[in-house]
């Protein structure tokens, strides 16, 4: 297929985006060309602080909550499918509604929608912390996703609309770096809260952050909107994509419990695929689509979003299962499991600092290809640790290398996406790119979960054949297989048999984790290839 050559866009080129760095004295009105305004560094600081805090607030659920999942499993006696729903209910509504969240911000005011999203997110966080059972927690997480769908696109849209073209590259680099530094506290703080207090405090911690964010937002962040935006919203499109993704995810997740032969699995899968197809048709026909397909005529914009989908999918799918490996197989505390992620997060933060300068010197394609390739090596290294591995020689090398690769690639990837559109489309571009990453997480956790369960169950059933068990306990253990490494060993077993079963559980989980780590490595390589063939060397 031949891609129309629409790069660089006439209003934004890399040479102007990075040539001078931040001046702190001018902004671009979201609906106009350059407009000189009075210097206002206080507003610049407030915009950066608000967008960093908002991004951290939403993304922290991908770090702190993952560390809390084993404790949630123990507290509610939940199987792995229920735990996947705790993550997926959030990701579903975030991924499906993030597009309309960006458009709403362009229409009604980015600051206003950002604040509404923060309030919804805070209320839902309190509900998560007070949940009495797994169904309540899953529903509350879905509401959290709705709030996050307003916050996440608003963060980058506020940033891009406020800063001038000369400032924007440096500002996005600072946003990416400081956001990642804030997120670095997520898994460690989450682990400490789980060990010292309860997993519920992983959600309660969002409340003071939300209050701080609202204060900063109304203290110095100016309102911005796209005055030329159509006022009609694509509500039907939002419904179609939510139901479509929901059907696909439901079928994939429930396949672990029921198997693909059951109509309760394949019927939602087929319905989800059909509805997603209708969503695409809707975007072609709608007068005001939530995701204008014309954006994807740009080779760079399309390639960057495809790469985002692959790279974030590889990361989300593999890292979802890492805390279970560290805590349930390796026997680490939640605090240590959270701290184990620091090399990855800090490497991303450090190498994101110079994103603007890197793109200005080496072009936009080189860091994307190199970064994704390095990340692929890191994912492959995660396949090496066994059921009793030391951190420094087992998990640290893979996590550090993944962090190095993502640190090189993530911020330039964001810059490429945002540079492909005019400032008055900042909310839409941010929504599309963030949707790509969230849908990637949604699909990866579901698909990797299917792979993990299939590999785990095959290995576990084979290992269990050599363990002397009476029919009753064998049936009980088989029924608990959906708990994966969190399986409770029947109390009636003697110590020797219990040790054999626990060993089979751990070895089977490691076998599954190795497979998904290698799949993640392959997907990261695919993202590098995507960048190589779709992203021009320079804008």
ChimeraX attribute file (.defattr): number of C-alpha atoms within 10 A of each C-alpha:
attribute: neighborCount
match mode: 1-to-1
recipient: residues
	/A:1	3
	/A:2	5
	/A:3	12
	/A:4	10
	/A:5	12
	/A:6	15
	/A:7	19
	/A:8	18
	/A:9	14
	/A:10	10
	/A:11	13
	/A:12	19
	/A:13	17
	/A:14	22
	/A:15	16
	/A:16	16
	/A:17	23
	/A:18	22
	/A:19	15
	/A:20	14
	/A:21	18
	/A:22	18
	/A:23	15
	/A:24	18
	/A:25	15
	/A:26	22
	/A:27	25
	/A:28	20
	/A:29	21
	/A:30	27
	/A:31	18
	/A:32	13
	/A:33	14
	/A:34	13
	/A:35	10
	/A:36	12
	/A:37	11
	/A:38	8
	/A:39	13
	/A:40	13
	/A:41	14
	/A:42	13
	/A:43	18
	/A:44	22
	/A:45	15
	/A:46	20
	/A:47	25
	/A:48	26
	/A:49	19
	/A:50	27
	/A:51	30
	/A:52	25
	/A:53	24
	/A:54	29
	/A:55	24
	/A:56	25
	/A:57	26
	/A:58	22
	/A:59	19
	/A:60	24
	/A:61	25
	/A:62	20
	/A:63	25
	/A:64	27
	/A:65	23
	/A:66	27
	/A:67	36
	/A:68	29
	/A:69	24
	/A:70	24
	/A:71	22
	/A:72	22
	/A:73	18
	/A:74	13
	/A:75	13
	/A:76	13
	/A:77	16
	/A:78	20
	/A:79	18
	/A:80	23
	/A:81	22
	/A:82	21
	/A:83	20
	/A:84	19
	/A:85	26
	/A:86	24
	/A:87	24
	/A:88	30
	/A:89	25
	/A:90	26
	/A:91	30
	/A:92	27
	/A:93	28
	/A:94	30
	/A:95	29
	/A:96	28
	/A:97	25
	/A:98	35
	/A:99	28
	/A:100	25
	/A:101	30
	/A:102	35
	/A:103	34
	/A:104	27
	/A:105	27
	/A:106	30
	/A:107	21
	/A:108	17
	/A:109	20
	/A:110	28
	/A:111	25
	/A:112	18
	/A:113	23
	/A:114	30
	/A:115	21
	/A:116	16
	/A:117	23
	/A:118	28
	/A:119	20
	/A:120	19
	/A:121	29
	/A:122	26
	/A:123	18
	/A:124	26
	/A:125	25
	/A:126	19
	/A:127	21
	/A:128	26
	/A:129	18
	/A:130	16
	/A:131	16
	/A:132	11
	/A:133	14
	/A:134	20
	/A:135	13
	/A:136	15
	/A:137	24
	/A:138	22
	/A:139	19
	/A:140	25
	/A:141	28
	/A:142	25
	/A:143	24
	/A:144	30
	/A:145	30
	/A:146	26
	/A:147	30
	/A:148	33
	/A:149	33
	/A:150	32
	/A:151	33
	/A:152	28
	/A:153	34
	/A:154	35
	/A:155	26
	/A:156	28
	/A:157	31
	/A:158	29
	/A:159	23
	/A:160	29
	/A:161	26
	/A:162	26
	/A:163	27
	/A:164	27
	/A:165	29
	/A:166	22
	/A:167	25
	/A:168	26
	/A:169	34
	/A:170	24
	/A:171	24
	/A:172	25
	/A:173	24
	/A:174	21
	/A:175	27
	/A:176	27
	/A:177	26
	/A:178	23
	/A:179	23
	/A:180	25
	/A:181	20
	/A:182	19
	/A:183	28
	/A:184	25
	/A:185	20
	/A:186	30
	/A:187	31
	/A:188	23
	/A:189	22
	/A:190	31
	/A:191	29
	/A:192	25
	/A:193	20
	/A:194	24
	/A:195	16
	/A:196	12
	/A:197	11
	/A:198	18
	/A:199	25
	/A:200	22
	/A:201	21
	/A:202	26
	/A:203	23
	/A:204	19
	/A:205	19
	/A:206	22
	/A:207	19
	/A:208	10
	/A:209	16
	/A:210	21
	/A:211	14
	/A:212	13
	/A:213	22
	/A:214	18
	/A:215	13
	/A:216	20
	/A:217	23
	/A:218	15
	/A:219	13
	/A:220	17
	/A:221	23
	/A:222	16
	/A:223	16
	/A:224	22
	/A:225	26
	/A:226	24
	/A:227	15
	/A:228	13
	/A:229	16
	/A:230	13
	/A:231	13
	/A:232	13
	/A:233	17
	/A:234	18
	/A:235	11
	/A:236	15
	/A:237	26
	/A:238	21
	/A:239	14
	/A:240	21
	/A:241	24
	/A:242	21
	/A:243	22
	/A:244	25
	/A:245	24
	/A:246	25
	/A:247	23
	/A:248	25
	/A:249	26
	/A:250	23
	/A:251	25
	/A:252	25
	/A:253	24
	/A:254	20
	/A:255	21
	/A:256	21
	/A:257	16
	/A:258	13
	/A:259	16
	/A:260	16
	/A:261	10
	/A:262	12
	/A:263	12
	/A:264	15
	/A:265	23
	/A:266	20
	/A:267	16
	/A:268	21
	/A:269	22
	/A:270	15
	/A:271	18
	/A:272	24
	/A:273	18
	/A:274	15
	/A:275	23
	/A:276	22
	/A:277	14
	/A:278	16
	/A:279	24
	/A:280	17
	/A:281	13
	/A:282	19
	/A:283	19
	/A:284	15
	/A:285	11
	/A:286	15
	/A:287	13
	/A:288	17
	/A:289	24
	/A:290	28
	/A:291	25
	/A:292	16
	/A:293	12
	/A:294	9
	/A:295	16
	/A:296	16
	/A:297	14
	/A:298	21
	/A:299	21
	/A:300	27
	/A:301	26
	/A:302	20
	/A:303	23
	/A:304	28
	/A:305	25
	/A:306	20
	/A:307	28
	/A:308	28
	/A:309	24
	/A:310	26
	/A:311	28
	/A:312	24
	/A:313	27
	/A:314	30
	/A:315	24
	/A:316	22
	/A:317	24
	/A:318	25
	/A:319	23
	/A:320	23
	/A:321	22
	/A:322	21
	/A:323	26
	/A:324	26
	/A:325	23
	/A:326	23
	/A:327	21
	/A:328	20
	/A:329	23
	/A:330	18
	/A:331	14
	/A:332	16
	/A:333	18
	/A:334	31
	/A:335	21
	/A:336	20
	/A:337	25
	/A:338	27
	/A:339	20
	/A:340	23
	/A:341	25
	/A:342	22
	/A:343	20
	/A:344	23
	/A:345	27
	/A:346	21
	/A:347	23
	/A:348	27
	/A:349	30
	/A:350	19
	/A:351	22
	/A:352	27
	/A:353	22
	/A:354	20
	/A:355	29
	/A:356	27
	/A:357	18
	/A:358	18
	/A:359	27
	/A:360	19
	/A:361	11
	/A:362	12
	/A:363	20
	/A:364	26
	/A:365	25
	/A:366	21
	/A:367	26
	/A:368	30
	/A:369	25
	/A:370	19
	/A:371	25
	/A:372	32
	/A:373	23
	/A:374	22
	/A:375	31
	/A:376	31
	/A:377	21
	/A:378	29
	/A:379	29
	/A:380	21
	/A:381	23
	/A:382	26
	/A:383	22
	/A:384	17
	/A:385	17
	/A:386	20
	/A:387	18
	/A:388	14
	/A:389	14
	/A:390	12
	/A:391	14
	/A:392	10
	/A:393	11
	/A:394	17
	/A:395	22
	/A:396	20
	/A:397	19
	/A:398	25
	/A:399	24
	/A:400	23
	/A:401	24
	/A:402	31
	/A:403	27
	/A:404	26
	/A:405	28
	/A:406	32
	/A:407	31
	/A:408	30
	/A:409	30
	/A:410	24
	/A:411	28
	/A:412	30
	/A:413	26
	/A:414	22
	/A:415	22
	/A:416	25
	/A:417	21
	/A:418	26
	/A:419	26
	/A:420	28
	/A:421	22
	/A:422	19
	/A:423	27
	/A:424	24
	/A:425	24
	/A:426	29
	/A:427	34
	/A:428	29
	/A:429	28
	/A:430	28
	/A:431	30
	/A:432	24
	/A:433	25
	/A:434	25
	/A:435	26
	/A:436	25
	/A:437	23
	/A:438	27
	/A:439	24
	/A:440	25
	/A:441	28
	/A:442	30
	/A:443	22
	/A:444	25
	/A:445	29
	/A:446	26
	/A:447	17
	/A:448	27
	/A:449	25
	/A:450	19
	/A:451	18
	/A:452	24
	/A:453	24
	/A:454	14
	/A:455	20
	/A:456	27
	/A:457	21
	/A:458	14
	/A:459	19
	/A:460	23
	/A:461	15
	/A:462	13
	/A:463	17
	/A:464	18
	/A:465	10
	/A:466	10
	/A:467	16
	/A:468	13
	/A:469	17
	/A:470	9
	/A:471	9
	/A:472	9
	/A:473	15
	/A:474	16
	/A:475	11
	/A:476	12
	/A:477	19
	/A:478	14
	/A:479	12
	/A:480	16
	/A:481	22
	/A:482	20
	/A:483	20
	/A:484	21
	/A:485	23
	/A:486	25
	/A:487	23
	/A:488	14
	/A:489	17
	/A:490	14
	/A:491	9
	/A:492	9
	/A:493	15
	/A:494	10
	/A:495	10
	/A:496	11
	/A:497	15
	/A:498	17
	/A:499	14
	/A:500	16
	/A:501	24
	/A:502	18
	/A:503	17
	/A:504	21
	/A:505	29
	/A:506	24
	/A:507	21
	/A:508	26
	/A:509	27
	/A:510	25
	/A:511	20
	/A:512	23
	/A:513	29
	/A:514	23
	/A:515	19
	/A:516	27
	/A:517	27
	/A:518	22
	/A:519	21
	/A:520	31
	/A:521	29
	/A:522	19
	/A:523	23
	/A:524	31
	/A:525	24
	/A:526	20
	/A:527	27
	/A:528	27
	/A:529	16
	/A:530	22
	/A:531	28
	/A:532	17
	/A:533	14
	/A:534	19
	/A:535	26
	/A:536	18
	/A:537	15
	/A:538	18
	/A:539	21
